[in-house]
Amino acid sequence: MGIVAGLDSSSAFTRIVVCDTDTGAVLRQGYAPHPQAGPEGKPTEVDPQAWLLSLGEAATGGLLEGVQAIGVSAQQHGLLPLDAQGALVRPALLGNDKRAQVAAADLIDALGGRQAWAEAVGCVPQSAQPVAKLRWLARNEPEAAQRTAVIMQPHDWLVWQLLGRPARRTTDRGAASGTGYWSAATESYRPDLVELALGHQALLPEVLGPAEAAGTTPEGLLISAGTGETMAAALGLGLGPGDAVVSLGASGSVMAVHHEALADPQGLITSFADATGMHLPVVHTLNAVRALRGTAELLGVDLEGLSALALKSSPGAYGLVLLPYLEGERTPQLPHTAGSLSGLRRESMKPEHLARAAFEGMLCSLADAMDVLRGRGVDVRRVFLLGQSAELPAVQAAAPMLFGTQVVVPQPADYAALGAARQAAWALGVAQGTLAPHTPPAWQGAAAQVFEPGEELAVGQAVRQQYVATREQLHPGAFGTAVS
């Protein structure tokens, strides 16, 4: 038996899990908030030394005693611009910083439109991505941009620090695929896009394979390639072909494991690579739980109360259909639209029917996003539901019939940290000659509740048809012919 650790440095805290290399059983764990997280935990730029302080605090009390290898997961889309000596030219810009929205639009135009970007790197620039942040830096802080000689992301920088800041800087294909200047299809950088954004070339980290090690610390600890939080969580959950993840936050996303990168000319699909050698195409929606919260406020209840109300109604909500486009929408591309409530009749004007329509509208919108992937040949046989709202009984009752597949609700756990630990065990096994470089260690899957569509599958299809008919009536051709 060996011992490995997984370290997840999120936007607000560091979590560390120490695991058995053979089974993945968690032996010890540590936690510490980031000292600069602030009252809301969401700064848009930080001194990354805060991450090291948090890491040190989380690892106190002999937590890492006996550990042979460490994997690092970290928040995605952060930008750390360094000078030629490896010093930061300014604080790190984080993924939630929206200042680069205009810069992203500029880049889309500069390359010739959304399709040109989708074909180049599998995604269309968004404000979160490092490529857009580089453009913002060049336009707003030209002196800092001129001094930028090396570009890193949070996980790259943390790995580099753990290894004692060697001359070699590394990343992995998962994290690289979120930059906007690395193509998941060709598995290579596009330095011309860095120059387009920043105004000059800069050094980029070497992209390691899934089971490769980034190096060994001065103390002899093996450090695996590391990856972004999304890819680490997928590895921690044990996702494989046929699996999709529906993430229920204020906004939503649908991500699936696929054998190839997908270039989408409309830009609806973001083509991530995963941490195993596969791909993670993702489709985002702007509205998920925010539609539930808005409905709950309207009815004067909390989310649990809204769920209880919805279960008093029946599938189809007596003909009520809520299109949950409250913040405009990204999938379909309706940035300036608003939400709609359709099908009002005297018998449908009851709180429980509106509650049901809110849950069905949110889930049907995510089913639309899933159909974008299915329409491109992505196989979805099982859906993992993530987020606190996945625990709501109304979600669990409606999701299997609306998604048309088995739904898994994993127990809450530190899946990104677990995925980082699993990667560390993989790299250690390959280094020791006990594991193959193409197959991660077979750890026990996540404990979960499982829900089947069963006999309600036909009912769910009818609810979807009611939703799609309303969407097509109010927004004809919003998806073209991709989703029906």
N, C-alpha and C positions, 0 to 999 in steps of 0.2 A: 504493500500500500504506500502511495505517495501522498503528498499534501500540496495543493496549489491554492492560489488566491485570485479572486476577481475583484477588480477595483472599478467602481462606477462613479465618475465625477460628473454629476448632473449640473443643472443651472443653479441649484441652491445648496447642494450637500454632496458629501462623499460617502458612499457605502462600500464596505469591504466584506466579502464572504470568503471564508476559508473552507475548502472542500476536499473530500477524499477523491483522489484521481480516478479510481476505478468505478465508483458508484455515483459520484456527484453529491453525496450526502453532505449537508452543511455542518461543519464541526464548530466553527466560531464565526462571529460577525462583529463588525464595528461600524460606527456612524459618527459623523460630525458635520454640522452646518458650515457653509462657507462664510468666513468672517465678514465678507463684503456683500452678503446676500441682501441686506436691508430689510425693512419691515414687510415688504411684499415678496421678497425673494426673487425679484426679476429685474436686476440691473441690465442695462443695454451695453455697458462696457465695464471691464474690471481689470485690475492688476492681477495677472494669473498667479502671482505668488500666493494669493489667497487660496488657490486650489492646493498648493503644496502644503500650506499651513493646515488646511482641512484634512488633507491626506495624513499628515503626521499625527494629528489628533485622533483620527479614526483608527490608526494603527497602534495606539498605545496599549500598554498592559500586556505586552508579549503576544499580540494578536498574530503576528507573522512568524512566530517561532516554529521552526521545522518546515516552513514553506520552501518549496524547491523552484517554483515558477509563478510568475504574476502575469495576468492579462489585464489590459486597461481598456475600459469603455468610457466614453466621454460625450458630453453634449455636442450636437452636430452644428455645422454651419458657422462656427466661430472663426474669426480671422485673427491670426497673430503675425503682424508684419515685423520682421527682424532686419537689422542692418547686417553688414558683411561680417561683423564680429559676433553676431548672435544675440545682440541686445535688442529689446523691443524698441521700436521707434515711437510707439504710442500704446495706450492700454488696449487690451484685446477687445475686438468688436464681437458681440454675441449674436446668436441666431435670431433673437427676438427684436433686434434693432431694425426698425422699419424706415430709417432715414434713406436707405438706398433704393427706394421704390422708383424714383425718377431715373436713377442710374441704371436700374434694371431695364426700364423702358428704352433708355438710350441705347443700351447694348443690343436689345432685340432689333432695333432699327439699323444699328451699325453693321450687323451681320446679314441683314436682308430679310428679317422677319422670323416668326415663330417656327416655321417649318425648317428654316436653315439651322436654327439652334437645335431642334429636335433631332435632325439628321447628324449634326456635329457631335453632340454630347448626350443625347437622349433626354434632354430636359430644356425647358424655356426659362431664362433667368427670372428669379424672384428676389425680393429684397434680402431674404435671409442668406442667400448663397454667397460664398466668398468672392465669386467673380463679380457680383454686383457691388460688394463692399470695396473691392479694389477700385472699381470705377468711381465710387463715391469718394474714396480716399484721394484719388488723382484730381478730382474736381474741387474738393473742399479743403484738403490738407496737402497741397502739392509738395511742400517741403518734406513732410513725412513720407509721401509716396516716392519722392526722388531717392530717399535714403533706404527704401525697402529693397533688400537684396535677397531675402529668403522669406518664403511664405509657408506658414504652418497652420494647422487646426488644433483645437484643444487636446485631442488624444495624441496627435503627433508630438506636441510639445511636452506633454506629461511623460511619454515614453522616453523622449530625449533627455529629460531631466533625471528620470530614474536611472538611466544608463550613464550619467555623469557628463552630459553634453558632448558626446563624441562628434567627430567630423562627419560621420555618416548620419543622415537624418532619414527616418522612414515613416511610412504610413501603410494603410492596407487598402485594398480595392473597394471595400465598403465605404470607408470615410472619403476616399478619393472621388467616388461616384457622386457625392453631394456637392462638389466644389463648383461645377459649371465649367471646368476646364480639363476634365478627364472623361473619356468616353468609355462607358461600360461595354459597348459593342466591340470596340477595337482594343480595349484594355490598355489604352495609352493616353498620355497627356496631349493637350492641344496648346502648346506654348504660345501660338499665335493669338489665342483668346486671352491669355494672361497679358500679352502686350497690348491687345485691343483695349483691355480694361484699365491696366495700370500705366500704360504709356511706354513701358520698357520691359525687358525680360527679367525674371527672377528665378532663383533656384527653388526647385520643388522637391519634396521628399520622395525617396525611392519607394515604389509600391511593392510591398511584399505579398507573397502568396499566403493563403489561409493558414497553413500549418508552419510557416517559417517563423523563426525567432528574430526579433529585432536586435538581440544581443544579450550580453550577460553583465550584471552590475558588478562593481568592484568587489562586492561581498560574495559573488558567485551565484546570484539569483538569475535564472533565465527569464527574460522578458519576451512575451509573445508579440505578434504583430499589433495586437489591439485593434479596435474598430469603433465605429460610431454607435450611439446608444440603440438606434433602431435595429441595426444588424446584430448587436450583442443580445438584445432582447429576443430576436428571432432564434438565435442559437441557444439561448437559455430556455426558451419554450420548446425546443426540439422540433421546429417546423421543418417540413419536407415538401416535396412535390404534391400538389393537390390541396395544400393548406393555404388559407388566407387569414389575415388578421383585420378585423374591423375595430378601429380605435375610436372610442366615444369620448371626445373632449368637447369643449365649446364648439369647435369645428370637428370634422371627422376625416377619417382616411380609410382606404381599403388597400391592403398590401398583400401580395401573393408570391409564393415561391414559383419561379419559372426557369426553364432551361436556357433561355436566351434573353438578351437585352431587347427592349421594344422601343422603337422610335415612333412617336405619335405626332403626325403633322399638325394636329390641332393643339398639341401641348397639354392634353389632359393627363397624359401618363408621364410620371417622373421615373426614369429608368435607373434605379439604384442597383448596385451589385451587393451581394450578401457576404457573409464571413466564411462561406464554405466552398465557394467556387461557382455557386448558382447566381440567380438574379432575383431582385425584389422590385418588380414594377409597382408603383404606388399611384393611386388616384385620390386626390384631396377634395373634400367639400368644405365650404365655409360655414355650414350650419349643421350642427348635430344637437348636442345637449342644450345649446342656447335656445333652440326651439322649444324644448321641454320646459326650461326655466321661464321663458316668456309666457307660455301657456299657464304654468303653475301660478305665476304672479297675477295673471289675469283672473284666475279662478280663486285666488286667495288661499292656496295650499302650498306645501313643499313638494319635493319630487316624489317622496314616498306616498304622500296624499294623492298626487296626480296619478301615480301608478295604481293605487287602490280604486280611484274613480274609473280609470280606463278599463279595469277588469270587470266593472259593472256594465260596460257596453258590450258590443259584440263585434266580430271582425267586419270591417267595412264601415264602422261607426255610423250606421244608419244613413250612408250616402255622403257623409262629410269627408272632404278631402282637404288636407292642409299641405300646400306646397311651402316647405320651410325655408324659403329663400330670404330670410330676414336681413341678412347683411349683403344682399346681392348673392351671386353664386359663382363658383369656379368650375363646377361640374354639374350641369352644363355651363358654358361660358355666358353668364348673364350678370355681368358685374353691376349693372345699374337697375336691376329689377327689385321687386319687393316680394314678400311672402303673400300667399293668397289662400283664402278659405272659401271653398266652393261646396255646393250641394246643400245649402241651408233650406230646410223645410221646417214646418212647425214641429214635426215629431223628432227632428234631429237637433233642435235647439235646447239641448240639455248638457250640463257640465260633463257628464260621463262620456258623451259622444265626442265632445271637443277634446277631452283628455285622450281618448282612443285615437282620434285623428292626428293628434300631435305625435304620439308614439309611432303610428303607422307612417305618417309623413316623413319623420326622421329616418326610419328604417328603409322605406321605399327609396328615399333619396340616396342612401348608402347602397341599396341594391342596384340603383342606376349606375353608381360608380363601379360596383362589382361587375356589372354587365359590360362596361367599357373594357375591362380586362378579359372577360370571357369572350367578347367579340374579337379579341386579338389572339384567341387560341389558348388562353390561360385556363388550366383545369382547376376548378374549385370543388372539392368534395367535402371539405370540412372548414368551418369558420370559427376562429378564436375571437371571442368578444372581450375587449380590454377597456378598462375605465370603470370608475365607481358606478356609473349608471348601468353597467352590465349586470349589476346585482339586483336591479329593480325587477320585480315579478312580471310587470307588463312587457318589459324588454324581452325577458326570457320566454314569455308566452308567445310573442309575435315574431321574434327573429327567425326561428327555424322555418316557419311557413312562408315568410316573405323572402328569405334568402334561398329557400328551396333545398336546404342541405342540413346536415348535422351541425349543431352549434355547441361549442365548448366554451365554458366560462371558467378560466383558470383561477385557482385560489390566489389572493394577493401575495406576491413575493418579489424579491429583487431580481427580476429576470435579466436585466442588463448586466448586473454584477455576476449572476450565475453564468451567463453566456461568456463573459470575459474569463471566468475561471475555467469553463469548459475549453475555451481556446487555449488557455495556458496549459491545461492537461494534454491537449492535442500536440502542441509544440514540444512539450517535454517528452511525450511518448515517441514522437518522431525523432527527437534528438537522441533518445535512448535506444531507438530501434525496435520499440514494442508496438508502435502504431503506424499505420500507413498514412502517407501525406494526403490522401484523397478521402479519408473517412474519419470524421471526428469521433471521439470516444462515445460509446453508447451509454449515456447516462439515463437514469429513470426520468420519464416525462413529468410534466407539471401535473400536480393533483388538481382535479377539475370536476365541475358538474357538466354533464352531457345531456343535451336536449335534441330530440329527433323531430322532424316535421310530421311524421306519421300520417294519420288519416286527414290531417288538416292541410296537406299540401295543395289540394285543389282549391280550398278556401283561400289560401294565401295567394295563389295565382289569380284568383278573381279580384282580390284586393289590389294586387299589383296592376291589373288591367284597368281598374277604376282609377288608380293614381295616374297611370300613363295616359289614359284618355283625357284626364283633366289637364295634365302637363302639356299635351299636344294641342289641346284647345286653346290654352292661354299662351303657350310659347311654342308655336308650330315650328317643327324642324330644328329645335334647340340642339338635339343630338345628331342631326342628319339621319342616317339610317343605322347608326351604330347600336342604339339601344331602343328596344321596343317592349 
